[in-house]
Amino acid sequence: MAMRKLSITLPEELAEMVKRQAEEEGTSVSAVIADFLAALARQRAGEEAVQWFEEEEGPFTPEELIEAERIWQAAEAHQRKMKRAAS
């Protein structure tokens, strides 16, 4: 993957939090920020997809929402497991 260097400015407390997170994960500040931004982009894409679907098909039922939450939690758990295994 191509990489691009950027310079950002953060509030002091946030910068320290990101630095601690990177140290705890044994990774770089850039990796922590990139992971967060990628997750945010996936979340927004998902929200847009849900909005589009509901506009086309109507709202999800309570049962569908419960199942979606179950799947989401399983995917999150799997992602955490894979990240720990890669460390």
VOSEVO-918988 format. One record per residue (C-alpha): residue number from 1; residue in three letters; x negated, y, z negated. Coordinates in steps of 0.1 Angstrom, whole numbers, plus 5000, padded with zeros to 4 digits. Layout:
REM VOSEVO-918988
PT seq type east north   up
PT NUM  ala    X     Y    Z
...
END
This chain:
REM VOSEVO-918988
PT seq type east north   up
PT   1  met 5000  5000 5000
PT   2  ala 4987  5034 5009
PT   3  met 4981  5057 4979
PT   4  arg 4982  5094 4976
PT   5  lys 4967  5115 4949
PT   6  leu 4988  5142 4933
PT   7  ser 4983  5166 4905
PT   8  ile 5011  5170 4880
PT   9  thr 5016  5190 4848
PT  10  leu 5035  5175 4818
PT  11  pro 5045  5188 4784
PT  12  glu 5018  5178 4759
PT  13  glu 5040  5153 4740
PT  14  leu 5051  5136 4772
PT  15  ala 5015  5134 4784
PT  16  glu 5004  5118 4752
PT  17  met 5034  5093 4753
PT  18  val 5024  5083 4789
PT  19  lys 4988  5079 4779
PT  20  arg 4997  5057 4749
PT  21  gln 5020  5036 4771
PT  22  ala 4992  5031 4796
PT  23  glu 4968  5020 4768
PT  24  glu 4993  4996 4754
PT  25  glu 4999  4981 4788
PT  26  gly 4962  4980 4797
PT  27  thr 4969  5000 4828
PT  28  ser 4965  5036 4841
PT  29  val 4986  5067 4835
PT  30  ser 4992  5067 4873
PT  31  ala 5006  5031 4871
PT  32  val 5029  5040 4843
PT  33  ile 5043  5070 4861
PT  34  ala 5046  5051 4894
PT  35  asp 5065  5022 4877
PT  36  phe 5088  5047 4861
PT  37  leu 5095  5066 4893
PT  38  ala 5100  5033 4913
PT  39  ala 5125  5022 4886
PT  40  leu 5143  5055 4888
PT  41  ala 5145  5053 4926
PT  42  arg 5160  5018 4924
PT  43  gln 5185  5030 4898
PT  44  arg 5196  5059 4920
PT  45  ala 5199  5037 4951
PT  46  gly 5220  5013 4931
PT  47  glu 5242  5041 4918
PT  48  glu 5247  5053 4954
PT  49  ala 5255  5018 4966
PT  50  val 5281  5014 4938
PT  51  gln 5297  5048 4947
PT  52  trp 5298  5039 4984
PT  53  phe 5314  5005 4976
PT  54  glu 5340  5019 4953
PT  55  glu 5349  5046 4978
PT  56  glu 5354  5018 5004
PT  57  glu 5369  4990 4983
PT  58  gly 5382  5006 4951
PT  59  pro 5368  5004 4916
PT  60  phe 5351  4973 4903
PT  61  thr 5372  4952 4879
PT  62  pro 5362  4948 4843
PT  63  glu 5352  4912 4850
PT  64  glu 5330  4923 4879
PT  65  leu 5313  4949 4857
PT  66  ile 5306  4923 4830
PT  67  glu 5291  4899 4856
PT  68  ala 5270  4927 4871
PT  69  glu 5257  4936 4836
PT  70  arg 5248  4899 4830
PT  71  ile 5229  4897 4863
PT  72  trp 5211  4931 4856
PT  73  gln 5200  4919 4822
PT  74  ala 5187  4886 4836
PT  75  ala 5168  4905 4863
PT  76  glu 5153  4929 4837
PT  77  ala 5142  4900 4815
PT  78  his 5126  4882 4844
PT  79  gln 5107  4914 4855
PT  80  arg 5094  4918 4819
PT  81  lys 5083  4882 4819
PT  82  met 5065  4885 4852
PT  83  lys 5048  4917 4841
PT  84  arg 5036  4900 4809
PT  85  ala 5023  4870 4829
PT  86  ala 5004  4893 4852
PT  87  ser 4986  4911 4823
END
